[in-house]
């Protein structure tokens, strides 16, 4: 039945009003059926004097359906709320002799019908429900006045019959009360079901919101982590860029290069002290070529044998050493507040093409994060490549110098040989000249001797 009524009810009403309109259709239909049964009963008993008001009520109920169809739901429910009670009071006043009390159960039936407005109207429409109740109550209180106006003596016999029919009136009143309570119970059950569905929907939406909130938090955490990772990558990139710039600006300036490298590593990573150790293959040791502590370059000379201390151990193992439990006698960093022990030591091997070029030693007051360690590890590779390049350049320079020296020696020897050849050639020419002179003298003497022989 509800589905049929919902097809008739026009859209645009809130749920609570639709429920009350459905109740109206049910109530209006029940009252219409009761009016038809009452009309049939009075016709069979020959009490035709009641037919006109009963038919009027039936017509009102039929018109009420039409009025409700045109969406005049408040007027329709007001009519349904008031008409049954008014009909009961007016009928009682009509059939009762003037000055007589109403037939038995009339007040009870009217009071039972006075609860109808509270069934057909929601608490949001209490103005209409209270107004309909007040009208019904005024009609009950005005019974005596109505009785004196519309009563007739010719209906005494029916009045006596109605007065004696107390059980029937009580039954009808009880049925009306029961019907009202049943409809109220239906509304209550509907409300409970709707409340359960609403609570279920709220719980589902709450779970959905919690899930969405969890997903949102995860998304925000992912975004924050992404931002953090991006900031860390940018920090590493910036540090490596600065390091590359220092290397570019100090080509062929070995000591300035080493000083710039250790200075940048200490300052950029907020370290408090750092040392750069380079391998001396001839002496089998690591030599500190640059040191930077507390924003100042330190002029320190230090040599460590392979395997000696943490620096030597880092060289042999070719792996980083991260020390957080720093011994008290390991390093003291002097600051404006006195002597403070670093919180952690980080030693990074400088290895390029599987060849150890040196070790970087850094001391910090705060523990390092993974991205900072990654920066120093990548920086160590770049520095190792630079040191290796510097070694190769130095070797090439030494070879070039040796080659130039050898070339100069060769040139000097060539010059000596050339001079010797020139002297030899000059000597040979002088000997040839003298030999020629000797031959000429010999020839002249022989000629003179021959001439003397001829004269003799």
Secondary structure as UniProt FT lines:
FT   HELIX           2..8
FT   HELIX           15..45
FT   HELIX           48..50
FT   HELIX           51..69
FT   TURN            70..71
FT   HELIX           73..95
FT   TURN            98..99
FT   TURN            104..105
FT   HELIX           106..113
FT   TURN            114..115
FT   HELIX           116..120
FT   HELIX           123..125
FT   HELIX           126..141
FT   HELIX           143..150
FT   HELIX           153..155
FT   HELIX           156..164
FT   HELIX           166..249
FT   TURN            250..252
FT   HELIX           254..268
FT   TURN            269..270
FT   STRAND          273..280
FT   TURN            281..284
FT   STRAND          285..293
FT   TURN            294..295
FT   STRAND          296..298
FT   STRAND          303..305
FT   TURN            306..307
FT   HELIX           309..317
FT   STRAND          321..323
FT   TURN            328..330
FT   STRAND          333..335
FT   TURN            336..337
FT   STRAND          338..340
FT   STRAND          344..352
FT   TURN            353..354
FT   STRAND          355..364
FT   HELIX           370..455
//
